[in-house]
Every structure is written in C-alpha cells, then in structure tokens.
C-alpha cells in the first residue's frame, strides 16, 4: 500500500522540492492517487476530476515555497487546495455539490480514499498482462474486442485473463486488509 | 459452478456496468458479485496516461521555475551498449529521480554514475562533501577579497597626468602693432682692471661663445686654444684688425680688458664687449650688438614658434604634485634658434630646468625688421599643471 510517508522523510522531500522545484515530482508521485481519489469522489465526471487534479498540483507547485511544515502530512495541504478548488467550481457553476464533502475545516483522508490508493498500487503490482488488462478493461473502460486486438489474443482469452486478474486482485486486497 | 460459467457471468456484469445499467444486473454467483464490486472501484481509478501527461507538464513547469535542469554530470551505459546507446543525463535523472518512464529497464543498467549537486547547508537529502564545500567557500572568499583589494589598490593608484602648456607671451603682434621707437641688443665685460678698456674692434660674432675676448691675455700657454667670440649674428661683421678692444671706448692707451667683470672687454660684465651686460657687444644686454636685443616693436615683428615640443614634468615636482608657472626670457636668433635663455620667473622643483631644456629645442620663424630677420627677445610662459 502506498502509505503516507514518515514525517521526517516527507519533510525532507518537501524541503528539497522547495529549494529545487524539479524534485516536486517525488511529492507528485506519492500523492497523485490520493488527490485524484479525493476529487473523483466529489465531482460527477472523470473530466472534472482530471481538470481539478491538474489545477491542484499546479497550484501546489507554484505555492510550494509558502508551505510550512506544521506536523500535518503534505497530502493534507494538497487536499486543502483540492477542497477549495472543488468549492470554487461548484460556486462558479451556481450549483450545489451532488456528492457529500468532507468537513471544510479539515479535509481528511478517509478510508475510502485510502482504499482507492491501495487498489491503484495493487493493480501496479499485478503481473504485467493482468495489470494491463485491468487498466484497459476497467479503468479505461475499453471493449473486450479492442483489448483483444491490442494484446493479440482472442476475446475468450481476454475474458479468462481479466477473471484471473480480478481474482488475484481481490485476494491481495483481502491480505492487505488482514 | 465451473470457471466458464463464472467468466460468462462476470463478462455480462461488466458489460452492464459499462452500459451504466446496473439495474439490469443479472443474478449471479456471490464470487462474481464481489468481483463486480471490485470492477466498480477500478472504474474510479485515474487513467495512466493522464497521470503521465500531468507529470510531464509539472516537470516542464518545475524546470521553468527552477531555471534549468538540476542534475549533475552523468553517463549511463546500457546492457547492449556499443558506444552510441548512451542516455542523456536528463533521461536518467527523470527516470531515477523524477520517476518518469524510460525505455531502458533498471535491470539492464550496467553502470550508473550520478553526482547530484550538494545542497549549500548540507541538510538536504543529498550527500555533501564538506571538504569541497569548504574549499569552494574559501575560493569564493579569496575571489571577493581580491576584487575588493584590487579596487582599493586601483583607486589609490590613480595617476595624476601631468599637463604642460607653453605659450609665447610676447607674441602680441596680432593684437598690437609694432612699436616705431624701441629696439635693443648688446653686451659688456671686463676684468676689474683699473683702466678703461682700450679701443679696438670686438672679435667676430658667433652663435656661441666659448671664450670671451681679452685684450690682455693672462694665460699665455692655454692647454686648448679657442678663438674668442661675442654672441651675435654671424653675418654681422666689424672691420677685423689685429687690435681687439672696445669700439665704444675713447681710450687709446695701454692695453686693458677694462673695469668690468666676468671676462670680456669693457666696463660691463658677462663676457661681452662694451658697457653692457651679456656676451654681445654694446651698451645693452643679452647678446647681439647695440643697445640690447631687439624687442617686438619699432618695425620688428615677433618670432613665431614652428617647432615647440612641450617640456616634461620634473620627477620631483610630479611626486610632490607641485604645479607652477615658469617664464623664460629667450632671444630668438635671426635664424630662428633660441639662445641666451634665462629664467624671468622661476617655478622651482626642477621645472625651470625642464622648461629651458625644452625651449632650447624649439625653432622659430624669426622676427623681422622690415624684410630682414633679426634676433628678438621674447618671453615664454610654461604652465605646469597636474590634472
């Protein structure tokens, strides 16, 4: 599971990125799934989620120098930015959020978000063909025929592969939960 | 239930999810239901290409804000490296540090050398060579000290450039017409005899006087015999007789050099002939003949300098940053050469000597009396200035 890093290690990474913005990529890698999951649960479409995630990380990169370490994880700062961005988007559209938001004071990392983060990491840890078919079939929601053509296999073979991949993934998730 | 049946049930459920028609979800095995729940969660994951695109944009933005790439020199050889499959520093940096994908797998790496720039304070996550840091600090401090001290040294060595300006101050012919009354020239001498100089003719005129004339020769056997002369235009001649004497004297008596001083003949001084003062002949002074040298006026035009190199500054005056004005009185001969240079106003500090040395090299268009070039006395003012 892509767990939150220890405070000291993350603090060092933040300090390094503040001196050299090129090192921001490490913070991005650690927090991308979490920020995306947080936003995706609060906006109706994938496009909205991608737009807001992009805005959050660009704003974070711009304002990284203003970040002060106060004991909270760096992700909390990012989720704070995300929360404001989501609220602004709803306000701009003159609509009420269709999904529940966390407390405005302290945007948190609930269990659902952390499970999504873990799921993403477990998909990456699958054997390459299983990981690929999971990404194509379910994340990108491509048809069985497209995936079979891309991988050069029959549709029946792809059905079997995705079945084994999902079973494998479920077993790994259960192990993590244990 | 067989796997084939489960796979078919799963596929039907997946198709229903993709069609967003979960109400039409067919009844299925509990195992398939769990897997379909997992599929629902997977549908919420971000696209992999979106993550990569965003990462690329952020990297670009970070590099722009950082003002360049921050990696050290690196060269990486891959497993099949033949010399032309080398990756750039940036590629390796992106893969190893920024986490970007590369078409070279980590297991294929044979050799990696990567030196990141150390952080200044040494508290960052990169290793710091303290020796290098101290050496760099010392080198920078030395460079700064060198710059500062060189500036102070240069400021203290601002050299005042001596400037000398000379002017022929009697050259006033362009503003004043020549006087119609006054001309001068002459000289005189003597040897403190009790008798007036006896009458006779002066020796021949020459530009230089090495030996003054004498009627009574004191040294009968000189080691070096030199013809006595008086200073004046060489083309000016007196009737040359065997009897040297003062042509202005009325004494035809016993031979005498006269009552004057400093050699010569007559009642004057300074080696001439007559009652004057100088190496010329006559009652005036400064050489030549008559009642002193010509001056501008009386139909005499002023000489004009045609070659007048400026005097040098004396070392003594330059070191003392001394400034002054020297005025020299100079007789400009009929052939344009200066002679009988004397200091009319001293500047001191060796500047007078420098002025004389320079003016002695000057050449003039001579003053003229009518059409004839004549010797004329002029003043040369030399301004010694430090700027």
HADDOCK unambig.tbl for C-alpha pairs under 7 A between the chains (distance, minus, plus):
assign (segid A and resid 12 and name CA) (segid B and resid 124 and name CA) 6.66 0.50 0.50
assign (segid A and resid 12 and name CA) (segid B and resid 125 and name CA) 6.44 0.50 0.50
assign (segid A and resid 16 and name CA) (segid B and resid 124 and name CA) 6.19 0.50 0.50
assign (segid A and resid 16 and name CA) (segid B and resid 125 and name CA) 6.99 0.50 0.50
assign (segid A and resid 20 and name CA) (segid B and resid 66 and name CA) 6.28 0.50 0.50
assign (segid A and resid 21 and name CA) (segid B and resid 62 and name CA) 4.98 0.50 0.50
assign (segid A and resid 21 and name CA) (segid B and resid 63 and name CA) 7.00 0.50 0.50
assign (segid A and resid 21 and name CA) (segid B and resid 66 and name CA) 5.85 0.50 0.50
assign (segid A and resid 22 and name CA) (segid B and resid 59 and name CA) 6.34 0.50 0.50
assign (segid A and resid 22 and name CA) (segid B and resid 62 and name CA) 5.08 0.50 0.50
assign (segid A and resid 22 and name CA) (segid B and resid 63 and name CA) 5.81 0.50 0.50
assign (segid A and resid 22 and name CA) (segid B and resid 66 and name CA) 6.89 0.50 0.50
assign (segid A and resid 23 and name CA) (segid B and resid 98 and name CA) 6.64 0.50 0.50
assign (segid A and resid 25 and name CA) (segid B and resid 59 and name CA) 6.86 0.50 0.50
assign (segid A and resid 25 and name CA) (segid B and resid 98 and name CA) 5.15 0.50 0.50
assign (segid A and resid 26 and name CA) (segid B and resid 98 and name CA) 6.01 0.50 0.50
assign (segid A and resid 54 and name CA) (segid B and resid 54 and name CA) 6.49 0.50 0.50
assign (segid A and resid 58 and name CA) (segid B and resid 58 and name CA) 6.73 0.50 0.50
assign (segid A and resid 120 and name CA) (segid B and resid 45 and name CA) 6.82 0.50 0.50
assign (segid A and resid 138 and name CA) (segid B and resid 39 and name CA) 6.35 0.50 0.50
assign (segid A and resid 138 and name CA) (segid B and resid 42 and name CA) 5.91 0.50 0.50
assign (segid A and resid 138 and name CA) (segid B and resid 43 and name CA) 5.24 0.50 0.50
assign (segid A and resid 139 and name CA) (segid B and resid 42 and name CA) 5.72 0.50 0.50
assign (segid A and resid 139 and name CA) (segid B and resid 43 and name CA) 4.65 0.50 0.50
assign (segid A and resid 139 and name CA) (segid B and resid 44 and name CA) 6.84 0.50 0.50
assign (segid A and resid 139 and name CA) (segid B and resid 45 and name CA) 5.86 0.50 0.50
assign (segid A and resid 139 and name CA) (segid B and resid 46 and name CA) 6.95 0.50 0.50
assign (segid A and resid 139 and name CA) (segid B and resid 47 and name CA) 6.36 0.50 0.50
assign (segid A and resid 140 and name CA) (segid B and resid 47 and name CA) 6.37 0.50 0.50
assign (segid A and resid 141 and name CA) (segid B and resid 18 and name CA) 6.85 0.50 0.50
assign (segid A and resid 159 and name CA) (segid B and resid 7 and name CA) 6.58 0.50 0.50
assign (segid A and resid 160 and name CA) (segid B and resid 7 and name CA) 6.64 0.50 0.50
assign (segid A and resid 163 and name CA) (segid B and resid 7 and name CA) 6.26 0.50 0.50
assign (segid A and resid 166 and name CA) (segid B and resid 35 and name CA) 6.24 0.50 0.50
